[in-house]
């Protein structure tokens, strides 16, 4: 995704989150556009999978670093760093969800927000 100044702030933030995820080889990245979904709690969810505790930590750290470096913004709220199954970085308008693969299947967040416009991001090899 191209990060440029023509994007709306939440779109730009979501593309920076994707970039951070890609840097640590997150898999199955999807961007869920919730702006037209009634009662949505954010503009975008960015969801990805990781295969180990170490990778989940690395993905979360890379997302945090990219967003801070480019937008000088820190997460408003974070969850899941201790259990390493589902980590969440909440930037208010954009929420990053970093799942261990089996937990992502279990929670099926994409199905919970079925009205969202979903963009799948191609994995980088």
C-alpha angles and dihedrals in degrees: 000000000000115000108211140142096257092074122095110255095257091046090051091048092050091052091051090051089052090051091053091049092049092051090065095041097252111180134223095018114186130179113212114201105208098171093107095041114104114243093006113165095215140016094243141015115201110198130188142160133233129189103219143026089253093052093048090053091047093050093049091048092048092050091048092048095047094049092046093046095049104030102018088232130137127202113274089215137005131195139176101034090126101048097038095207101098119009120190129197110189116201091170097241093039126037120194115209115195112188137185102237098251093046091051090057090046096051095037093196092176089062093048090060095039094153092062121107103244124206117190115213115215114245115248112230 
